[in-house]
């Protein structure tokens, strides 16, 4: 194969990747629900709170009984008890009466407000002196004020945060349906690739991509599976890809996607009945990226250089993993920062460029300096704080131009 026969633009490649459906759901215990993607709508099963509760430490009163109360003209109320935590006061608050109450306590019948403890003195053992008036409803939360039965609490397709897990617990959910985490097999290919614990001979390189990509998979919420190293042999690659497809939801091949006589990935995928969706994306770095569908599973042929491979993962593969995880909508770059570009940077029209940058804090604000070096220079991503996108319709970025930096999290 001497050229990219199915070259797509960056936007076309993104659209193609949205064609893969989310994985099935499974039930997990509440204490394992954090950071999973909800597979069902969580609706409020009851009014929250189900009864009026105090939001302050103080005294439950009838507002009309303390109308006009002040430091100079206090109101005196009979103390008839204290609301027990976890229970209710077994009597009604009548005219001229009050009951002690703690934050979260259930408002006794007859009372309609809470006076904060700071504005009350104990006059005698069974009498309080109130120095501040309140209106009905002050310092309490009414039934259903937080949530009404049937209200949407957390929608399907949202990744669960600690507060969302708390909401599940509040409604008595001890199990919840979530989407399965994508299991992603990462396979390195190439006669020149050796394991990290082996000293490379002349012409050989240690396997960086398998471990860097696996870490990116884990960070994106997937479960990586180290697939090992396979030489540039079609039969061996075919056999290993078949094994990994049985064990995973997605396979990433590192190397083997570039144009040339050693490119066997597309031939192997075709022999498995797969359809190549694109072979080449008009981006830099990472143009020789391949995507195929085998059955209902994506197989990605990643570039061989680690820089290209990691950038392609962040820009294209990470959103795909979130989609497989069931997330309905998510900003692919949740961490961003505005900065000014430190030097002019040219780009070829029609190509989407992703520039590694390092942030610098100067007297006049934040600046982004490009980290210079080719796709083989691993230090360019190690030293970088994030990426800057140059759109396909642009010819570059000017010195001092304000840009948006997509930060590495």
Secondary structure by P-SEA (a helix, b strand, c coil): cccccccccaaaaaaaaacccccbbbbbccccccccccccccccccccccccccccccccccccccccccccbbbbbbbcbbbcccccccccccccbbbbbcccccccccccccccccccccccccbbbbcbbbcccccccccccccccccccccccccccaaaaaaaaaacccbbbbccccbbbbbbbcccccccccccccccccccaaaaaaaaaaaacbbbbbcccccccaaaaaaaaaaaaacccbbbbccccccccccaaaaaaaaaccccccccccccccccbbbbbcccbbbbbccccaaaaaaaaaccaaaaaaaaacccccccccbbbbbbbcbbbbbcccbbbbbbbbbbbccccbbbbbbccccccccccccccbbbbbcccccccccccbbbbbccc
